[in-house]
Amino acid sequence: MSPEGDRVPENGHRTRRRWWRWWWPWGDRVPGNGHRTRRTVPPDHVVLNLSIAGVAFEGRAEILRRCRLGQEVWLRRESWNAHDSNAIAILDSKGQKLGYVARDCAARLAPHLDADGRPHQAYLTLLQADLAGGVVGASVTLVVPSDWLKGQLGVGRIRGFTCEPRQDGGAYVFADCEEQTIHEIVAAMSSRFRVLRHGYSYRCASDGRHYKWYIALEDAFDEAKIREFFTGTLGWSQPAERGTAAPDHEAAELQQLRRSLEDMTRERDELRAHNERLGRENHQLAEQCRQLQTAAQRKMTEAGKLLTMMEEEIAAAEKKTDSERELRLKAEEQVKQLEQWRTEAERELEKKRELEDRQKRHNAEMIELLCVLCPRTTFVRDSLDVLFTELKEHRHALRLVHQLDGGEHPPNCKRVQRAPSWWEARFSTGEDDSGRLYYRIQRDRCEVLVSFKRSQDRDVAYLASC
């Protein structure tokens, strides 16, 4: 997977996770409207590109959605800000707040804006959004006197870096810094490395962190050499942990992410507990149904025996005319008892049908629950019947299905030889380890067949025909 463009997931299909638009007010760039624009940078001035922080709070993302690339914005000091005395707010032409300059950049620009005593003009040059259309990031570009940045450019603005090998034997260097700093790093690296290209990074590095920029090197991957360049040539060192609190918008964003994670964890635990409870109820209902069925059959057998005895007694009563009346009365009593037993048997059968209906509704609820917990999974053939009717304990199979739905292969799985596109995993049925789960991952779907070892030949033949 390359950091330079589309992200390639495990299913092999490219997906664009975010879209972005940019506009450049200086130099010979072409903006989104197709017209060439040229603005001259005054002498002794430099172009500075700044990311907008805090766009996800106080409805600022909606304001940015209505903004256009290239429109004027203003940088205004907020020396009264309780969280950061160097805070610099970014406002549109109507005075609506779009966000703030990042803390480290604000610390360098604040003294100069205070000395200037007025808001500084900038231009909106970058908008980033997710697939739902919500703005998730933006940048502004401004021109500042070069003496504002004297003694401040370079390593002091590198918030972190890492490196990893490329597939062709080269190397990737990931860095988290502002645009001006990445240009300086590339210029310095060109004297010691063969730099192919650099740009925005759209994926996380191997250490799990998302860095803003990437640099592709043609040189063979040498982590010691790259780190020696950053620590020796640039004089970079691991920044110490700061004890100061983050700005209000950053702290609120972190708190919101923590709450979201806690809510998702709690919801997952509740669904898992509900699933286990439904499984126990299903097992209890199945056991009650079997007991009622056995009792009904026993009563029907007894009723048949009584009916035979009654017929024999009636035949004997016809032969014995002396006791005909007595036998008739006795037969009527037995008929009443038989009717009573039949009524009880009918009630037992009615209970059995109610239990079967209840079990069907329960199975439907379990299927709906599986659709919610495992939206990517499709059960083929009679997998659901095996899962909810034939298995004594199906939590082991459900755990494998949930793991497959998350895109992970279960441990100790192996490929089916006669059906190479299918994989086989074993699970416990609650009695032994004869459970078999065959699965095949196609794009963003996962097909699953739940069965037993004793029907393996039939199952493999079916899989080979799919």
C-alpha beads as a LAMMPS data file, in Angstrom:
LAMMPS data file: protein, C-alpha beads

466 atoms
465 bonds

1 atom types
1 bond types

-500.0 500.0 xlo xhi
-500.0 500.0 ylo yhi
-500.0 500.0 zlo zhi

Masses

1 110.0

Atoms # bond

1 1 1 0.000 0.000 0.000
2 1 1 1.484 3.332 -1.053
3 1 1 1.139 6.557 0.983
4 1 1 1.010 8.615 -2.185
5 1 1 -2.556 7.945 -3.389
6 1 1 -5.327 5.399 -3.029
7 1 1 -5.394 2.974 -0.112
8 1 1 -5.419 -0.721 -1.170
9 1 1 -7.226 -2.931 1.416
10 1 1 -6.926 -6.710 1.731
11 1 1 -9.633 -7.410 -0.886
12 1 1 -7.466 -5.840 -3.613
13 1 1 -9.840 -2.986 -4.512
14 1 1 -8.768 0.611 -4.269
15 1 1 -10.878 2.964 -2.173
16 1 1 -10.495 6.702 -1.764
17 1 1 -11.072 7.470 1.901
18 1 1 -10.988 11.277 1.540
19 1 1 -11.219 13.855 -1.214
20 1 1 -9.421 17.182 -1.285
21 1 1 -9.254 20.349 -3.357
22 1 1 -6.469 22.907 -3.416
23 1 1 -5.859 26.393 -4.776
24 1 1 -2.573 28.267 -4.994
25 1 1 -2.628 32.091 -4.961
26 1 1 1.067 32.614 -5.764
27 1 1 3.217 31.441 -8.656
28 1 1 2.013 29.838 -11.878
29 1 1 -0.601 27.287 -10.598
30 1 1 -4.050 26.580 -12.055
31 1 1 -6.959 26.735 -9.531
32 1 1 -10.157 24.696 -9.696
33 1 1 -11.966 27.112 -12.084
34 1 1 -9.397 26.429 -14.818
35 1 1 -8.077 30.028 -15.047
36 1 1 -4.359 30.626 -14.626
37 1 1 -3.562 32.970 -11.730
38 1 1 -0.296 34.751 -10.968
39 1 1 0.443 36.826 -7.903
40 1 1 3.833 38.206 -7.129
41 1 1 5.494 37.509 -3.790
42 1 1 7.076 40.766 -2.555
43 1 1 10.849 40.824 -2.060
44 1 1 12.140 39.632 1.314
45 1 1 8.883 37.698 1.855
46 1 1 8.164 33.962 1.942
47 1 1 5.042 31.884 1.363
48 1 1 3.833 30.013 4.479
49 1 1 1.242 27.196 4.467
50 1 1 -0.587 26.541 7.770
51 1 1 -3.066 23.805 8.741
52 1 1 -6.282 24.880 10.506
53 1 1 -6.733 23.187 13.894
54 1 1 -10.075 22.620 15.656
55 1 1 -12.315 22.464 12.546
56 1 1 -14.473 19.732 14.157
57 1 1 -15.827 21.972 16.952
58 1 1 -18.493 24.670 17.357
59 1 1 -19.952 24.069 13.870
60 1 1 -16.770 25.209 12.088
61 1 1 -16.842 22.295 9.618
62 1 1 -20.233 23.476 8.322
63 1 1 -18.867 27.015 7.865
64 1 1 -15.901 25.595 5.899
65 1 1 -18.298 23.628 3.660
66 1 1 -19.782 26.950 2.518
67 1 1 -16.352 28.493 1.878
68 1 1 -14.687 28.531 -1.526
69 1 1 -11.069 27.856 -2.324
70 1 1 -9.040 31.020 -2.738
71 1 1 -11.251 33.264 -0.611
72 1 1 -9.657 35.675 1.802
73 1 1 -9.375 34.785 5.474
74 1 1 -7.786 36.668 8.350
75 1 1 -5.419 35.717 11.163
76 1 1 -6.310 37.505 14.408
77 1 1 -4.486 37.272 17.725
78 1 1 -6.336 36.087 20.866
79 1 1 -3.935 37.043 23.620
80 1 1 -6.748 36.659 26.145
81 1 1 -7.209 32.934 25.352
82 1 1 -7.086 31.074 28.684
83 1 1 -5.658 27.883 27.123
84 1 1 -2.907 29.438 24.990
85 1 1 -1.704 33.028 25.277
86 1 1 -0.185 32.700 21.773
87 1 1 -3.511 31.614 20.201
88 1 1 -4.194 32.896 16.660
89 1 1 -7.759 32.550 15.374
90 1 1 -8.571 32.163 11.642
91 1 1 -11.696 34.094 10.558
92 1 1 -13.566 34.465 7.281
93 1 1 -14.601 37.813 5.804
94 1 1 -17.798 37.802 7.928
95 1 1 -15.878 37.318 11.157
96 1 1 -16.920 33.655 11.566
97 1 1 -14.260 31.517 13.230
98 1 1 -12.864 28.669 11.075
99 1 1 -10.356 27.386 13.644
100 1 1 -6.913 28.150 15.033
101 1 1 -3.275 28.074 13.946
102 1 1 -1.463 25.046 15.413
103 1 1 0.123 25.712 18.814
104 1 1 3.792 25.449 17.697
105 1 1 3.272 27.750 14.681
106 1 1 1.257 30.205 16.767
107 1 1 4.113 30.478 19.271
108 1 1 6.408 31.685 16.450
109 1 1 3.950 34.013 14.676
110 1 1 2.254 35.580 17.731
111 1 1 5.038 38.088 18.610
112 1 1 5.114 39.428 15.046
113 1 1 1.304 39.737 14.830
114 1 1 1.324 41.546 18.186
115 1 1 3.966 43.943 16.877
116 1 1 2.030 44.474 13.641
117 1 1 -1.126 45.250 15.631
118 1 1 -3.658 44.219 12.974
119 1 1 -5.118 41.025 11.471
120 1 1 -3.009 39.385 8.773
121 1 1 -4.503 38.419 5.387
122 1 1 -4.344 34.811 4.092
123 1 1 -6.090 32.601 1.543
124 1 1 -7.968 29.310 1.914
125 1 1 -5.959 26.866 -0.252
126 1 1 -6.891 23.334 0.851
127 1 1 -10.097 21.528 1.887
128 1 1 -10.221 17.870 2.923
129 1 1 -13.469 15.920 3.443
130 1 1 -14.616 12.375 4.192
131 1 1 -16.900 10.284 1.985
132 1 1 -19.998 11.730 3.699
133 1 1 -19.021 15.249 2.606
134 1 1 -18.013 16.512 6.045
135 1 1 -14.941 18.732 6.154
136 1 1 -12.169 17.116 8.214
137 1 1 -9.227 19.393 7.422
138 1 1 -8.238 22.684 5.810
139 1 1 -5.155 24.824 5.219
140 1 1 -4.465 28.499 4.553
141 1 1 -1.562 30.139 2.766
142 1 1 -0.116 33.574 3.542
143 1 1 2.902 35.715 2.745
144 1 1 5.039 36.895 5.678
145 1 1 8.289 38.849 5.863
146 1 1 11.249 36.486 5.758
147 1 1 12.690 37.991 8.937
148 1 1 9.636 36.651 10.847
149 1 1 10.977 33.142 10.311
150 1 1 14.685 33.771 10.742
151 1 1 16.210 31.360 13.213
152 1 1 12.902 29.448 13.461
153 1 1 12.755 27.244 10.361
154 1 1 14.047 23.668 10.348
155 1 1 14.267 21.001 12.978
156 1 1 12.336 22.840 15.675
157 1 1 9.133 22.281 13.738
158 1 1 9.585 18.525 13.148
159 1 1 7.099 16.887 15.507
160 1 1 8.200 13.353 14.634
161 1 1 9.474 11.078 11.869
162 1 1 9.900 7.403 10.984
163 1 1 11.136 5.307 8.062
164 1 1 10.283 1.955 6.477
165 1 1 11.308 -0.052 3.349
166 1 1 9.501 0.133 0.024
167 1 1 8.549 -2.900 -2.054
168 1 1 11.140 -2.091 -4.755
169 1 1 13.984 -1.964 -2.200
170 1 1 13.935 1.797 -1.692
171 1 1 12.860 3.620 1.438
172 1 1 9.993 5.783 2.701
173 1 1 10.567 8.578 5.199
174 1 1 7.471 9.913 7.008
175 1 1 7.581 13.293 8.773
176 1 1 5.054 15.351 10.741
177 1 1 5.691 19.060 10.149
178 1 1 4.473 22.089 8.198
179 1 1 4.882 22.451 4.419
180 1 1 7.743 24.965 4.629
181 1 1 9.714 22.567 6.824
182 1 1 9.235 19.558 4.527
183 1 1 10.678 21.546 1.631
184 1 1 13.731 22.338 3.753
185 1 1 14.118 18.665 4.764
186 1 1 13.895 17.527 1.108
187 1 1 16.486 20.137 0.092
188 1 1 18.850 18.942 2.843
189 1 1 18.312 15.240 2.037
190 1 1 19.025 15.766 -1.673
191 1 1 22.707 16.251 -0.839
192 1 1 22.991 12.774 0.753
193 1 1 20.120 10.726 -0.704
194 1 1 18.476 10.214 -4.091
195 1 1 15.019 11.727 -3.525
196 1 1 12.348 10.475 -5.968
197 1 1 9.356 12.512 -4.793
198 1 1 7.521 13.798 -1.738
199 1 1 3.969 14.823 -0.856
200 1 1 0.974 14.316 1.448
201 1 1 0.687 10.901 3.138
202 1 1 -2.783 9.308 3.159
203 1 1 -2.123 6.261 5.355
204 1 1 -0.564 5.358 8.685
205 1 1 3.084 4.339 8.873
206 1 1 4.259 0.967 10.209
207 1 1 4.379 2.374 13.759
208 1 1 0.595 3.014 13.627
209 1 1 0.931 6.824 13.537
210 1 1 -0.296 9.082 10.739
211 1 1 2.362 11.501 9.505
212 1 1 1.488 14.474 7.306
213 1 1 4.246 14.036 4.681
214 1 1 6.160 11.255 2.946
215 1 1 9.516 11.279 1.119
216 1 1 10.289 8.455 -1.333
217 1 1 14.021 7.609 -1.597
218 1 1 15.671 5.629 -4.390
219 1 1 18.470 4.554 -2.027
220 1 1 18.338 1.127 -0.370
221 1 1 16.589 1.166 2.987
222 1 1 19.089 2.016 5.775
223 1 1 17.284 3.026 8.960
224 1 1 20.531 3.861 10.813
225 1 1 21.658 6.211 8.051
226 1 1 18.300 7.993 7.877
227 1 1 18.089 8.428 11.639
228 1 1 21.701 9.652 11.722
229 1 1 20.743 12.300 9.141
230 1 1 17.830 13.561 11.273
231 1 1 19.696 13.455 14.582
232 1 1 23.154 14.425 13.293
233 1 1 22.632 16.710 10.298
234 1 1 19.338 18.257 11.395
235 1 1 20.022 17.946 15.138
236 1 1 16.554 16.462 15.794
237 1 1 15.903 14.809 19.166
238 1 1 12.872 13.071 20.630
239 1 1 10.726 15.842 22.150
240 1 1 10.108 15.559 25.891
241 1 1 6.635 14.955 27.229
242 1 1 4.915 18.216 27.999
243 1 1 2.926 18.608 31.192
244 1 1 0.797 21.469 29.933
245 1 1 -2.773 20.832 29.000
246 1 1 -3.834 20.776 25.334
247 1 1 -5.995 23.599 23.948
248 1 1 -9.667 23.352 24.583
249 1 1 -10.544 22.128 21.113
250 1 1 -7.813 19.442 21.131
251 1 1 -8.730 18.271 24.633
252 1 1 -12.413 18.158 23.696
253 1 1 -11.629 16.173 20.554
254 1 1 -9.580 13.648 22.533
255 1 1 -12.340 13.390 25.134
256 1 1 -14.932 12.864 22.430
257 1 1 -12.860 10.078 20.864
258 1 1 -12.461 8.413 24.263
259 1 1 -16.217 8.577 24.885
260 1 1 -16.918 7.138 21.438
261 1 1 -14.519 4.259 22.108
262 1 1 -16.092 3.594 25.499
263 1 1 -19.605 3.640 23.972
264 1 1 -18.582 1.210 21.230
265 1 1 -16.940 -1.104 23.765
266 1 1 -19.988 -1.010 26.012
267 1 1 -22.326 -1.681 23.086
268 1 1 -20.148 -4.612 21.966
269 1 1 -20.234 -6.111 25.473
270 1 1 -24.009 -5.664 25.668
271 1 1 -24.508 -7.363 22.288
272 1 1 -22.208 -10.194 23.315
273 1 1 -24.095 -10.689 26.603
274 1 1 -27.433 -10.548 24.754
275 1 1 -26.198 -13.130 22.262
276 1 1 -25.104 -15.479 25.043
277 1 1 -28.423 -15.008 26.827
278 1 1 -30.352 -15.802 23.640
279 1 1 -28.203 -18.895 23.133
280 1 1 -29.010 -20.163 26.617
281 1 1 -32.717 -19.479 26.121
282 1 1 -32.634 -21.279 22.775
283 1 1 -31.025 -24.317 24.389
284 1 1 -33.601 -24.301 27.201
285 1 1 -36.495 -24.006 24.741
286 1 1 -35.130 -26.865 22.649
287 1 1 -34.823 -29.052 25.767
288 1 1 -38.380 -28.220 26.865
289 1 1 -39.664 -28.987 23.381
290 1 1 -38.003 -32.415 23.436
291 1 1 -39.446 -33.173 26.876
292 1 1 -42.974 -32.166 25.807
293 1 1 -42.684 -34.225 22.647
294 1 1 -41.595 -37.292 24.641
295 1 1 -44.457 -36.809 27.134
296 1 1 -47.015 -36.442 24.342
297 1 1 -45.843 -39.611 22.634
298 1 1 -45.980 -41.495 25.927
299 1 1 -49.535 -40.323 26.591
300 1 1 -50.652 -41.223 23.082
301 1 1 -49.230 -44.716 23.585
302 1 1 -51.068 -45.046 26.871
303 1 1 -54.245 -43.802 25.247
304 1 1 -53.900 -46.420 22.493
305 1 1 -53.463 -49.147 25.072
306 1 1 -56.513 -47.984 27.012
307 1 1 -58.566 -47.880 23.837
308 1 1 -57.603 -51.491 23.065
309 1 1 -58.494 -52.553 26.584
310 1 1 -61.836 -50.780 26.293
311 1 1 -62.674 -52.575 23.066
312 1 1 -61.816 -55.940 24.632
313 1 1 -63.975 -55.220 27.646
314 1 1 -66.878 -54.181 25.430
315 1 1 -66.568 -57.451 23.500
316 1 1 -66.541 -59.393 26.758
317 1 1 -69.574 -57.431 27.972
318 1 1 -71.537 -58.423 24.898
319 1 1 -70.830 -62.042 25.686
320 1 1 -71.839 -61.674 29.282
321 1 1 -75.379 -60.470 29.167
322 1 1 -75.695 -60.645 32.932
323 1 1 -73.132 -57.908 33.487
324 1 1 -73.893 -55.876 30.312
325 1 1 -75.146 -52.773 32.129
326 1 1 -72.263 -52.767 34.562
327 1 1 -69.744 -53.141 31.782
328 1 1 -71.411 -50.371 29.749
329 1 1 -71.121 -47.955 32.652
330 1 1 -67.523 -48.896 33.133
331 1 1 -66.859 -48.378 29.438
332 1 1 -68.452 -44.921 29.528
333 1 1 -66.232 -43.947 32.428
334 1 1 -63.210 -45.135 30.517
335 1 1 -64.357 -43.195 27.455
336 1 1 -64.588 -40.074 29.583
337 1 1 -61.110 -40.719 30.925
338 1 1 -59.881 -41.267 27.379
339 1 1 -61.448 -38.000 26.235
340 1 1 -59.787 -36.262 29.144
341 1 1 -56.436 -37.733 28.173
342 1 1 -57.014 -36.749 24.558
343 1 1 -57.785 -33.219 25.685
344 1 1 -54.592 -33.152 27.720
345 1 1 -52.650 -34.558 24.758
346 1 1 -54.099 -31.833 22.498
347 1 1 -53.077 -29.198 25.014
348 1 1 -49.573 -30.666 25.137
349 1 1 -49.403 -30.606 21.330
350 1 1 -50.581 -27.003 21.333
351 1 1 -47.826 -26.117 23.789
352 1 1 -45.388 -27.908 21.520
353 1 1 -46.526 -25.849 18.521
354 1 1 -46.219 -22.649 20.578
355 1 1 -42.706 -23.633 21.604
356 1 1 -41.828 -24.363 17.963
357 1 1 -43.187 -20.942 16.916
358 1 1 -41.258 -19.304 19.713
359 1 1 -38.109 -21.127 18.639
360 1 1 -38.634 -19.957 15.051
361 1 1 -39.000 -16.349 16.228
362 1 1 -35.904 -16.793 18.356
363 1 1 -33.965 -18.140 15.365
364 1 1 -35.129 -15.155 13.309
365 1 1 -33.898 -12.808 16.065
366 1 1 -30.557 -14.627 16.081
367 1 1 -30.305 -14.233 12.288
368 1 1 -31.059 -10.490 12.566
369 1 1 -28.471 -10.224 15.324
370 1 1 -25.905 -11.966 13.103
371 1 1 -26.692 -9.521 10.301
372 1 1 -25.931 -6.636 12.683
373 1 1 -22.780 -8.179 14.206
374 1 1 -21.473 -9.691 10.963
375 1 1 -22.788 -7.557 8.050
376 1 1 -20.122 -8.865 5.639
377 1 1 -20.886 -12.572 6.197
378 1 1 -23.188 -14.746 4.025
379 1 1 -24.206 -18.215 5.264
380 1 1 -24.580 -20.792 2.464
381 1 1 -26.623 -23.966 2.238
382 1 1 -27.969 -25.199 5.612
383 1 1 -25.418 -23.329 7.787
384 1 1 -28.062 -21.504 9.875
385 1 1 -29.955 -24.754 10.596
386 1 1 -26.752 -26.433 11.716
387 1 1 -25.767 -23.387 13.768
388 1 1 -29.013 -22.975 15.727
389 1 1 -30.520 -26.497 15.674
390 1 1 -27.835 -29.168 15.460
391 1 1 -25.037 -27.655 17.503
392 1 1 -25.145 -28.152 21.255
393 1 1 -23.063 -25.015 21.767
394 1 1 -22.595 -22.511 18.933
395 1 1 -20.585 -19.752 20.622
396 1 1 -17.271 -21.161 19.312
397 1 1 -18.579 -21.086 15.734
398 1 1 -20.007 -17.572 16.182
399 1 1 -16.657 -16.363 17.524
400 1 1 -14.944 -17.620 14.321
401 1 1 -17.629 -15.988 12.145
402 1 1 -17.222 -12.655 13.967
403 1 1 -13.445 -12.868 13.525
404 1 1 -13.846 -13.552 9.780
405 1 1 -16.283 -10.668 9.430
406 1 1 -13.576 -8.417 10.841
407 1 1 -11.247 -9.490 7.999
408 1 1 -8.996 -11.804 10.080
409 1 1 -8.196 -15.460 9.356
410 1 1 -8.733 -17.685 12.398
411 1 1 -5.716 -19.552 13.827
412 1 1 -4.888 -23.076 12.603
413 1 1 -6.931 -22.653 9.410
414 1 1 -5.930 -24.491 6.247
415 1 1 -6.901 -24.381 2.583
416 1 1 -9.276 -27.025 1.207
417 1 1 -7.289 -29.025 -1.374
418 1 1 -10.197 -29.963 -3.636
419 1 1 -11.642 -26.411 -3.411
420 1 1 -8.629 -24.056 -3.370
421 1 1 -10.695 -20.885 -2.972
422 1 1 -12.107 -22.170 0.355
423 1 1 -10.480 -22.384 3.785
424 1 1 -11.260 -24.813 6.630
425 1 1 -11.292 -24.041 10.374
426 1 1 -12.222 -26.356 13.284
427 1 1 -14.345 -25.495 16.303
428 1 1 -15.863 -27.208 19.330
429 1 1 -19.512 -28.304 19.162
430 1 1 -19.767 -28.491 22.958
431 1 1 -19.278 -32.267 22.824
432 1 1 -16.106 -32.707 20.717
433 1 1 -14.023 -30.891 18.081
434 1 1 -15.872 -32.306 15.071
435 1 1 -17.257 -28.895 14.012
436 1 1 -16.056 -27.633 10.637
437 1 1 -16.320 -24.060 9.307
438 1 1 -15.502 -23.509 5.639
439 1 1 -15.153 -19.936 4.412
440 1 1 -14.220 -17.960 1.332
441 1 1 -13.426 -14.202 1.297
442 1 1 -14.424 -12.428 -1.914
443 1 1 -13.953 -8.683 -2.084
444 1 1 -15.853 -7.235 0.836
445 1 1 -18.023 -10.350 1.438
446 1 1 -17.283 -13.571 3.319
447 1 1 -19.180 -16.789 2.498
448 1 1 -19.414 -19.334 5.340
449 1 1 -20.529 -22.997 5.482
450 1 1 -21.033 -24.538 8.961
451 1 1 -21.006 -28.344 9.079
452 1 1 -19.490 -31.427 10.779
453 1 1 -16.511 -33.642 10.083
454 1 1 -18.717 -36.663 9.358
455 1 1 -20.161 -34.919 6.243
456 1 1 -16.779 -33.631 5.042
457 1 1 -16.814 -35.458 1.675
458 1 1 -20.263 -34.135 0.813
459 1 1 -19.306 -30.620 1.940
460 1 1 -16.070 -30.536 -0.075
461 1 1 -17.932 -31.702 -3.180
462 1 1 -20.409 -28.893 -2.659
463 1 1 -17.623 -26.321 -2.191
464 1 1 -15.844 -27.495 -5.336
465 1 1 -19.043 -26.946 -7.332
466 1 1 -19.462 -23.358 -6.094

Bonds

1 1 1 2
2 1 2 3
3 1 3 4
4 1 4 5
5 1 5 6
6 1 6 7
7 1 7 8
8 1 8 9
9 1 9 10
10 1 10 11
11 1 11 12
12 1 12 13
13 1 13 14
14 1 14 15
15 1 15 16
16 1 16 17
17 1 17 18
18 1 18 19
19 1 19 20
20 1 20 21
21 1 21 22
22 1 22 23
23 1 23 24
24 1 24 25
25 1 25 26
26 1 26 27
27 1 27 28
28 1 28 29
29 1 29 30
30 1 30 31
31 1 31 32
32 1 32 33
33 1 33 34
34 1 34 35
35 1 35 36
36 1 36 37
37 1 37 38
38 1 38 39
39 1 39 40
40 1 40 41
41 1 41 42
42 1 42 43
43 1 43 44
44 1 44 45
45 1 45 46
46 1 46 47
47 1 47 48
48 1 48 49
49 1 49 50
50 1 50 51
51 1 51 52
52 1 52 53
53 1 53 54
54 1 54 55
55 1 55 56
56 1 56 57
57 1 57 58
58 1 58 59
59 1 59 60
60 1 60 61
61 1 61 62
62 1 62 63
63 1 63 64
64 1 64 65
65 1 65 66
66 1 66 67
67 1 67 68
68 1 68 69
69 1 69 70
70 1 70 71
71 1 71 72
72 1 72 73
73 1 73 74
74 1 74 75
75 1 75 76
76 1 76 77
77 1 77 78
78 1 78 79
79 1 79 80
80 1 80 81
81 1 81 82
82 1 82 83
83 1 83 84
84 1 84 85
85 1 85 86
86 1 86 87
87 1 87 88
88 1 88 89
89 1 89 90
90 1 90 91
91 1 91 92
92 1 92 93
93 1 93 94
94 1 94 95
95 1 95 96
96 1 96 97
97 1 97 98
98 1 98 99
99 1 99 100
100 1 100 101
101 1 101 102
102 1 102 103
103 1 103 104
104 1 104 105
105 1 105 106
106 1 106 107
107 1 107 108
108 1 108 109
109 1 109 110
110 1 110 111
111 1 111 112
112 1 112 113
113 1 113 114
114 1 114 115
115 1 115 116
116 1 116 117
117 1 117 118
118 1 118 119
119 1 119 120
120 1 120 121
121 1 121 122
122 1 122 123
123 1 123 124
124 1 124 125
125 1 125 126
126 1 126 127
127 1 127 128
128 1 128 129
129 1 129 130
130 1 130 131
131 1 131 132
132 1 132 133
133 1 133 134
134 1 134 135
135 1 135 136
136 1 136 137
137 1 137 138
138 1 138 139
139 1 139 140
140 1 140 141
141 1 141 142
142 1 142 143
143 1 143 144
144 1 144 145
145 1 145 146
146 1 146 147
147 1 147 148
148 1 148 149
149 1 149 150
150 1 150 151
151 1 151 152
152 1 152 153
153 1 153 154
154 1 154 155
155 1 155 156
156 1 156 157
157 1 157 158
158 1 158 159
159 1 159 160
160 1 160 161
161 1 161 162
162 1 162 163
163 1 163 164
164 1 164 165
165 1 165 166
166 1 166 167
167 1 167 168
168 1 168 169
169 1 169 170
170 1 170 171
171 1 171 172
172 1 172 173
173 1 173 174
174 1 174 175
175 1 175 176
176 1 176 177
177 1 177 178
178 1 178 179
179 1 179 180
180 1 180 181
181 1 181 182
182 1 182 183
183 1 183 184
184 1 184 185
185 1 185 186
186 1 186 187
187 1 187 188
188 1 188 189
189 1 189 190
190 1 190 191
191 1 191 192
192 1 192 193
193 1 193 194
194 1 194 195
195 1 195 196
196 1 196 197
197 1 197 198
198 1 198 199
199 1 199 200
200 1 200 201
201 1 201 202
202 1 202 203
203 1 203 204
204 1 204 205
205 1 205 206
206 1 206 207
207 1 207 208
208 1 208 209
209 1 209 210
210 1 210 211
211 1 211 212
212 1 212 213
213 1 213 214
214 1 214 215
215 1 215 216
216 1 216 217
217 1 217 218
218 1 218 219
219 1 219 220
220 1 220 221
221 1 221 222
222 1 222 223
223 1 223 224
224 1 224 225
225 1 225 226
226 1 226 227
227 1 227 228
228 1 228 229
229 1 229 230
230 1 230 231
231 1 231 232
232 1 232 233
233 1 233 234
234 1 234 235
235 1 235 236
236 1 236 237
237 1 237 238
238 1 238 239
239 1 239 240
240 1 240 241
241 1 241 242
242 1 242 243
243 1 243 244
244 1 244 245
245 1 245 246
246 1 246 247
247 1 247 248
248 1 248 249
249 1 249 250
250 1 250 251
251 1 251 252
252 1 252 253
253 1 253 254
254 1 254 255
255 1 255 256
256 1 256 257
257 1 257 258
258 1 258 259
259 1 259 260
260 1 260 261
261 1 261 262
262 1 262 263
263 1 263 264
264 1 264 265
265 1 265 266
266 1 266 267
267 1 267 268
268 1 268 269
269 1 269 270
270 1 270 271
271 1 271 272
272 1 272 273
273 1 273 274
274 1 274 275
275 1 275 276
276 1 276 277
277 1 277 278
278 1 278 279
279 1 279 280
280 1 280 281
281 1 281 282
282 1 282 283
283 1 283 284
284 1 284 285
285 1 285 286
286 1 286 287
287 1 287 288
288 1 288 289
289 1 289 290
290 1 290 291
291 1 291 292
292 1 292 293
293 1 293 294
294 1 294 295
295 1 295 296
296 1 296 297
297 1 297 298
298 1 298 299
299 1 299 300
300 1 300 301
301 1 301 302
302 1 302 303
303 1 303 304
304 1 304 305
305 1 305 306
306 1 306 307
307 1 307 308
308 1 308 309
309 1 309 310
310 1 310 311
311 1 311 312
312 1 312 313
313 1 313 314
314 1 314 315
315 1 315 316
316 1 316 317
317 1 317 318
318 1 318 319
319 1 319 320
320 1 320 321
321 1 321 322
322 1 322 323
323 1 323 324
324 1 324 325
325 1 325 326
326 1 326 327
327 1 327 328
328 1 328 329
329 1 329 330
330 1 330 331
331 1 331 332
332 1 332 333
333 1 333 334
334 1 334 335
335 1 335 336
336 1 336 337
337 1 337 338
338 1 338 339
339 1 339 340
340 1 340 341
341 1 341 342
342 1 342 343
343 1 343 344
344 1 344 345
345 1 345 346
346 1 346 347
347 1 347 348
348 1 348 349
349 1 349 350
350 1 350 351
351 1 351 352
352 1 352 353
353 1 353 354
354 1 354 355
355 1 355 356
356 1 356 357
357 1 357 358
358 1 358 359
359 1 359 360
360 1 360 361
361 1 361 362
362 1 362 363
363 1 363 364
364 1 364 365
365 1 365 366
366 1 366 367
367 1 367 368
368 1 368 369
369 1 369 370
370 1 370 371
371 1 371 372
372 1 372 373
373 1 373 374
374 1 374 375
375 1 375 376
376 1 376 377
377 1 377 378
378 1 378 379
379 1 379 380
380 1 380 381
381 1 381 382
382 1 382 383
383 1 383 384
384 1 384 385
385 1 385 386
386 1 386 387
387 1 387 388
388 1 388 389
389 1 389 390
390 1 390 391
391 1 391 392
392 1 392 393
393 1 393 394
394 1 394 395
395 1 395 396
396 1 396 397
397 1 397 398
398 1 398 399
399 1 399 400
400 1 400 401
401 1 401 402
402 1 402 403
403 1 403 404
404 1 404 405
405 1 405 406
406 1 406 407
407 1 407 408
408 1 408 409
409 1 409 410
410 1 410 411
411 1 411 412
412 1 412 413
413 1 413 414
414 1 414 415
415 1 415 416
416 1 416 417
417 1 417 418
418 1 418 419
419 1 419 420
420 1 420 421
421 1 421 422
422 1 422 423
423 1 423 424
424 1 424 425
425 1 425 426
426 1 426 427
427 1 427 428
428 1 428 429
429 1 429 430
430 1 430 431
431 1 431 432
432 1 432 433
433 1 433 434
434 1 434 435
435 1 435 436
436 1 436 437
437 1 437 438
438 1 438 439
439 1 439 440
440 1 440 441
441 1 441 442
442 1 442 443
443 1 443 444
444 1 444 445
445 1 445 446
446 1 446 447
447 1 447 448
448 1 448 449
449 1 449 450
450 1 450 451
451 1 451 452
452 1 452 453
453 1 453 454
454 1 454 455
455 1 455 456
456 1 456 457
457 1 457 458
458 1 458 459
459 1 459 460
460 1 460 461
461 1 461 462
462 1 462 463
463 1 463 464
464 1 464 465
465 1 465 466
